Amino acid sequence: MAGLRRRAFRWLVIAAGGVAAVANAGSAFAAGTGLSPHRAVYAMKMISSTEGSDISSVTGKLVLEWQGSACEGWVTNQRIVNRMGSKQGSSFVSDFRVSSWEAGDGSDYTFSMIHYVNGETIEEIEGSAVRKEDKSLATLSKPEDGTIALPDGVVFPTEQISRMLEAAHAGRTVFAVPVFDGSDTEHYFDTTAILGGRKKGAPQGEEARAGKSLAGLAHWPVQVSYFNPGDSTGLPDYEVSFQVYENGVSTGLVMDYGDLVLGADLMDLTMLPVPECN
């Protein structure tokens, strides 16, 4: 359960950075980022489950509300609720609620997560992190007090997706950076993103209605692998893939745990007001 919790949290934060809105994209890029305030709703599904996983079915929704600007900082409020069936025939409701704030310059980050199963609190994580030239550090207040040393060059989630978009626009095919998002109470993650070639066209299938306004925009296929620091196996802890549009909208979300693969289809996208920088 703890492993699934951490991975679901990671999916939430990268989706929050990656899902942006179609309207006002020009003003967002003028401010130095392709991200725009929005509320997005995804339909969750199970793609596959091997013998190593106890999960037999997943249905639910992922709701992301992402607001702010490079001047005020970025605020995310996220919730993912799934009914998950086990191979023994039982089922349970998993409810994650995540909130975070990231400074516009990427120097500060605060985060909180609470996980309920069948209405009972299973785990809480709260803390903050700072990035400085001489020392970057994360400080936890829940589940217990503690600190995590962060490496040089570490970024937080919004900066990760923003820089990933910049790399895609520049035609780069690989983007690697250490990331701290608060999803693990012991360490950050080393990440490597593989960026595919530039494409155009709206999403198809289940995402066609919600994504119809994306038809004239460029997008790139992305696969991000998350590695535990110091792991000598060379194998990722898990991987996330999606299509990222030039305005920041992400579609076709897939998270691969190895023994369990989950997906999410964009169902609805609502623009939120864009704050003016003073």
SEKE-66611 format. One record per residue (C-alpha): z, x, y; chain; residue number from 0. Coordinates in steps of 0.5 Angstrom, whole numbers. Layout:
<recs>
+-------+-------+-------+--------+-----+
|    zz |    xx |    yy | cadena | num |
+-------+-------+-------+--------+-----+
|     Z |     X |     Y |      A | NUM |
...
+-------+-------+-------+--------+-----+
</recs>
This chain:
<recs>
+-------+-------+-------+--------+-----+
|    zz |    xx |    yy | cadena | num |
+-------+-------+-------+--------+-----+
|     0 |     0 |     0 |      A |   0 |
|     2 |     6 |     5 |      A |   1 |
|    -5 |     9 |     4 |      A |   2 |
|    -9 |     2 |     5 |      A |   3 |
|    -5 |     1 |    11 |      A |   4 |
|    -6 |     8 |    14 |      A |   5 |
|   -14 |     7 |    13 |      A |   6 |
|   -14 |     0 |    16 |      A |   7 |
|   -11 |     3 |    22 |      A |   8 |
|   -16 |     8 |    22 |      A |   9 |
|   -21 |     3 |    22 |      A |  10 |
|   -18 |    -1 |    27 |      A |  11 |
|   -18 |     4 |    32 |      A |  12 |
|   -25 |     7 |    31 |      A |  13 |
|   -28 |     0 |    31 |      A |  14 |
|   -24 |    -1 |    38 |      A |  15 |
|   -28 |     5 |    41 |      A |  16 |
|   -34 |     3 |    38 |      A |  17 |
|   -35 |    -4 |    39 |      A |  18 |
|   -37 |    -5 |    46 |      A |  19 |
|   -41 |   -11 |    50 |      A |  20 |
|   -48 |   -12 |    52 |      A |  21 |
|   -47 |   -14 |    59 |      A |  22 |
|   -45 |    -9 |    65 |      A |  23 |
|   -47 |    -3 |    60 |      A |  24 |
|   -51 |     0 |    66 |      A |  25 |
|   -44 |     0 |    70 |      A |  26 |
|   -40 |     3 |    64 |      A |  27 |
|   -45 |     9 |    63 |      A |  28 |
|   -45 |    10 |    71 |      A |  29 |
|   -37 |    11 |    70 |      A |  30 |
|   -39 |    17 |    65 |      A |  31 |
|   -38 |    12 |    58 |      A |  32 |
|   -42 |     7 |    54 |      A |  33 |
|   -36 |     3 |    53 |      A |  34 |
|   -35 |    -4 |    56 |      A |  35 |
|   -29 |    -9 |    56 |      A |  36 |
|   -30 |   -14 |    50 |      A |  37 |
|   -27 |   -18 |    45 |      A |  38 |
|   -30 |   -18 |    38 |      A |  39 |
|   -29 |   -22 |    32 |      A |  40 |
|   -31 |   -19 |    25 |      A |  41 |
|   -32 |   -23 |    18 |      A |  42 |
|   -28 |   -18 |    13 |      A |  43 |
|   -31 |   -17 |     6 |      A |  44 |
|   -30 |   -13 |    -1 |      A |  45 |
|   -36 |    -9 |    -2 |      A |  46 |
|   -34 |    -6 |    -9 |      A |  47 |
|   -28 |    -4 |   -13 |      A |  48 |
|   -27 |     1 |   -18 |      A |  49 |
|   -22 |     1 |   -24 |      A |  50 |
|   -18 |     5 |   -20 |      A |  51 |
|   -16 |     0 |   -15 |      A |  52 |
|   -12 |    -6 |   -16 |      A |  53 |
|   -16 |   -10 |   -11 |      A |  54 |
|   -21 |   -16 |   -14 |      A |  55 |
|   -22 |   -19 |    -7 |      A |  56 |
|   -22 |   -19 |     0 |      A |  57 |
|   -23 |   -24 |     5 |      A |  58 |
|   -21 |   -25 |    13 |      A |  59 |
|   -22 |   -23 |    20 |      A |  60 |
|   -22 |   -17 |    24 |      A |  61 |
|   -21 |   -19 |    32 |      A |  62 |
|   -21 |   -13 |    37 |      A |  63 |
|   -19 |   -14 |    44 |      A |  64 |
|   -21 |    -8 |    48 |      A |  65 |
|   -20 |    -7 |    56 |      A |  66 |
|   -20 |    -2 |    62 |      A |  67 |
|   -24 |     3 |    65 |      A |  68 |
|   -24 |    11 |    66 |      A |  69 |
|   -20 |    10 |    72 |      A |  70 |
|   -14 |     6 |    69 |      A |  71 |
|   -14 |     8 |    62 |      A |  72 |
|   -16 |     4 |    56 |      A |  73 |
|   -12 |    -2 |    52 |      A |  74 |
|   -13 |    -4 |    45 |      A |  75 |
|   -10 |   -10 |    42 |      A |  76 |
|   -12 |   -11 |    35 |      A |  77 |
|   -11 |   -16 |    29 |      A |  78 |
|   -14 |   -16 |    22 |      A |  79 |
|   -11 |   -21 |    17 |      A |  80 |
|   -14 |   -21 |    10 |      A |  81 |
|   -12 |   -25 |     4 |      A |  82 |
|   -13 |   -20 |    -2 |      A |  83 |
|   -13 |   -22 |    -9 |      A |  84 |
|   -11 |   -17 |   -15 |      A |  85 |
|   -14 |   -16 |   -22 |      A |  86 |
|    -8 |   -19 |   -25 |      A |  87 |
|    -9 |   -26 |   -21 |      A |  88 |
|    -4 |   -26 |   -16 |      A |  89 |
|    -6 |   -26 |    -8 |      A |  90 |
|    -2 |   -24 |    -2 |      A |  91 |
|    -4 |   -24 |     6 |      A |  92 |
|    -4 |   -17 |     9 |      A |  93 |
|    -3 |   -18 |    17 |      A |  94 |
|    -4 |   -11 |    21 |      A |  95 |
|    -3 |   -12 |    29 |      A |  96 |
|    -4 |    -5 |    33 |      A |  97 |
|    -4 |    -4 |    40 |      A |  98 |
|    -5 |     3 |    44 |      A |  99 |
|    -7 |     5 |    51 |      A | 100 |
|   -11 |    12 |    52 |      A | 101 |
|   -11 |    15 |    59 |      A | 102 |
|   -18 |    15 |    62 |      A | 103 |
|   -18 |    23 |    62 |      A | 104 |
|   -16 |    23 |    55 |      A | 105 |
|    -9 |    27 |    56 |      A | 106 |
|    -4 |    21 |    54 |      A | 107 |
|    -4 |    16 |    48 |      A | 108 |
|     1 |    11 |    46 |      A | 109 |
|     1 |     7 |    40 |      A | 110 |
|     4 |     2 |    36 |      A | 111 |
|     3 |    -2 |    29 |      A | 112 |
|     6 |    -7 |    25 |      A | 113 |
|     4 |    -9 |    18 |      A | 114 |
|     6 |   -16 |    15 |      A | 115 |
|     5 |   -18 |     8 |      A | 116 |
|     6 |   -25 |     6 |      A | 117 |
|    10 |   -26 |    13 |      A | 118 |
|    15 |   -20 |    12 |      A | 119 |
|    15 |   -14 |    16 |      A | 120 |
|    13 |    -8 |    11 |      A | 121 |
|    12 |    -2 |    16 |      A | 122 |
|    12 |    -1 |    23 |      A | 123 |
|    10 |     6 |    27 |      A | 124 |
|    11 |     7 |    34 |      A | 125 |
|    10 |    13 |    39 |      A | 126 |
|     6 |    17 |    44 |      A | 127 |
|     2 |    24 |    44 |      A | 128 |
|     0 |    28 |    50 |      A | 129 |
|    -6 |    33 |    50 |      A | 130 |
|    -4 |    40 |    54 |      A | 131 |
|    -8 |    46 |    55 |      A | 132 |
|    -1 |    50 |    52 |      A | 133 |
|     1 |    45 |    48 |      A | 134 |
|    -1 |    38 |    45 |      A | 135 |
|     4 |    34 |    41 |      A | 136 |
|     5 |    27 |    38 |      A | 137 |
|    12 |    24 |    38 |      A | 138 |
|    14 |    18 |    34 |      A | 139 |
|    20 |    13 |    35 |      A | 140 |
|    18 |     9 |    29 |      A | 141 |
|    19 |     9 |    23 |      A | 142 |
|    24 |    15 |    25 |      A | 143 |
|    24 |    20 |    30 |      A | 144 |
|    19 |    26 |    29 |      A | 145 |
|    14 |    30 |    32 |      A | 146 |
|     7 |    32 |    30 |      A | 147 |
|     4 |    39 |    33 |      A | 148 |
|    -3 |    38 |    35 |      A | 149 |
|    -9 |    43 |    35 |      A | 150 |
|   -13 |    45 |    41 |      A | 151 |
|   -19 |    41 |    42 |      A | 152 |
|   -15 |    35 |    39 |      A | 153 |
|   -18 |    28 |    42 |      A | 154 |
|   -15 |    21 |    42 |      A | 155 |
|   -20 |    15 |    39 |      A | 156 |
|   -23 |    13 |    45 |      A | 157 |
|   -25 |    20 |    47 |      A | 158 |
|   -28 |    21 |    40 |      A | 159 |
|   -32 |    15 |    40 |      A | 160 |
|   -35 |    16 |    47 |      A | 161 |
|   -36 |    24 |    46 |      A | 162 |
|   -40 |    21 |    39 |      A | 163 |
|   -44 |    17 |    43 |      A | 164 |
|   -46 |    23 |    48 |      A | 165 |
|   -48 |    27 |    42 |      A | 166 |
|   -52 |    22 |    39 |      A | 167 |
|   -56 |    21 |    46 |      A | 168 |
|   -57 |    29 |    46 |      A | 169 |
|   -60 |    29 |    39 |      A | 170 |
|   -55 |    32 |    36 |      A | 171 |
|   -54 |    31 |    28 |      A | 172 |
|   -47 |    33 |    27 |      A | 173 |
|   -40 |    32 |    31 |      A | 174 |
|   -34 |    35 |    29 |      A | 175 |
|   -27 |    34 |    32 |      A | 176 |
|   -20 |    34 |    30 |      A | 177 |
|   -17 |    27 |    32 |      A | 178 |
|   -10 |    24 |    33 |      A | 179 |
|    -9 |    16 |    33 |      A | 180 |
|    -2 |    15 |    30 |      A | 181 |
|    -5 |    12 |    23 |      A | 182 |
|    -1 |    18 |    20 |      A | 183 |
|     6 |    19 |    21 |      A | 184 |
|     5 |    27 |    18 |      A | 185 |
|    -1 |    29 |    21 |      A | 186 |
|    -8 |    29 |    25 |      A | 187 |
|   -15 |    28 |    22 |      A | 188 |
|   -20 |    33 |    22 |      A | 189 |
|   -27 |    29 |    23 |      A | 190 |
|   -34 |    30 |    22 |      A | 191 |
|   -39 |    25 |    24 |      A | 192 |
|   -46 |    25 |    21 |      A | 193 |
|   -51 |    22 |    26 |      A | 194 |
|   -58 |    19 |    24 |      A | 195 |
|   -64 |    19 |    28 |      A | 196 |
|   -65 |    14 |    34 |      A | 197 |
|   -67 |     7 |    32 |      A | 198 |
|   -69 |     0 |    36 |      A | 199 |
|   -68 |    -7 |    34 |      A | 200 |
|   -62 |   -12 |    33 |      A | 201 |
|   -58 |   -13 |    27 |      A | 202 |
|   -60 |   -17 |    21 |      A | 203 |
|   -57 |   -22 |    16 |      A | 204 |
|   -50 |   -24 |    18 |      A | 205 |
|   -50 |   -21 |    24 |      A | 206 |
|   -57 |   -23 |    27 |      A | 207 |
|   -54 |   -29 |    32 |      A | 208 |
|   -48 |   -25 |    35 |      A | 209 |
|   -52 |   -19 |    35 |      A | 210 |
|   -59 |   -22 |    38 |      A | 211 |
|   -58 |   -19 |    45 |      A | 212 |
|   -58 |   -12 |    42 |      A | 213 |
|   -66 |   -12 |    40 |      A | 214 |
|   -68 |    -8 |    46 |      A | 215 |
|   -63 |    -2 |    45 |      A | 216 |
|   -63 |     4 |    42 |      A | 217 |
|   -58 |     5 |    36 |      A | 218 |
|   -56 |    11 |    31 |      A | 219 |
|   -53 |    10 |    24 |      A | 220 |
|   -46 |    14 |    24 |      A | 221 |
|   -42 |    16 |    18 |      A | 222 |
|   -35 |    19 |    20 |      A | 223 |
|   -31 |    23 |    14 |      A | 224 |
|   -24 |    24 |    15 |      A | 225 |
|   -20 |    30 |    12 |      A | 226 |
|   -13 |    32 |    11 |      A | 227 |
|   -12 |    38 |    15 |      A | 228 |
|   -11 |    44 |    10 |      A | 229 |
|   -14 |    40 |     5 |      A | 230 |
|   -18 |    46 |     0 |      A | 231 |
|   -22 |    41 |    -4 |      A | 232 |
|   -27 |    39 |     1 |      A | 233 |
|   -27 |    32 |     0 |      A | 234 |
|   -25 |    27 |     5 |      A | 235 |
|   -19 |    22 |     5 |      A | 236 |
|   -24 |    17 |     7 |      A | 237 |
|   -30 |    15 |    10 |      A | 238 |
|   -33 |    10 |    16 |      A | 239 |
|   -40 |     8 |    17 |      A | 240 |
|   -43 |     4 |    22 |      A | 241 |
|   -49 |     3 |    27 |      A | 242 |
|   -47 |     5 |    34 |      A | 243 |
|   -52 |     2 |    40 |      A | 244 |
|   -53 |     6 |    46 |      A | 245 |
|   -48 |     1 |    50 |      A | 246 |
|   -43 |     2 |    45 |      A | 247 |
|   -43 |    -4 |    40 |      A | 248 |
|   -42 |    -2 |    33 |      A | 249 |
|   -45 |    -7 |    27 |      A | 250 |
|   -45 |    -6 |    20 |      A | 251 |
|   -38 |    -3 |    19 |      A | 252 |
|   -36 |     0 |    12 |      A | 253 |
|   -30 |     3 |    10 |      A | 254 |
|   -30 |     7 |     4 |      A | 255 |
|   -24 |     9 |     0 |      A | 256 |
|   -27 |    12 |    -6 |      A | 257 |
|   -24 |     6 |   -11 |      A | 258 |
|   -25 |     1 |    -6 |      A | 259 |
|   -30 |    -1 |    -1 |      A | 260 |
|   -29 |    -6 |     5 |      A | 261 |
|   -34 |    -8 |    10 |      A | 262 |
|   -34 |   -13 |    16 |      A | 263 |
|   -40 |   -17 |    20 |      A | 264 |
|   -40 |   -18 |    27 |      A | 265 |
|   -39 |   -26 |    28 |      A | 266 |
|   -38 |   -26 |    36 |      A | 267 |
|   -38 |   -22 |    42 |      A | 268 |
|   -35 |   -24 |    48 |      A | 269 |
|   -35 |   -20 |    55 |      A | 270 |
|   -29 |   -19 |    59 |      A | 271 |
|   -28 |   -17 |    66 |      A | 272 |
|   -30 |   -10 |    68 |      A | 273 |
|   -24 |    -7 |    73 |      A | 274 |
|   -26 |    -4 |    79 |      A | 275 |
|   -24 |     4 |    80 |      A | 276 |
|   -21 |     4 |    87 |      A | 277 |
+-------+-------+-------+--------+-----+
</recs>
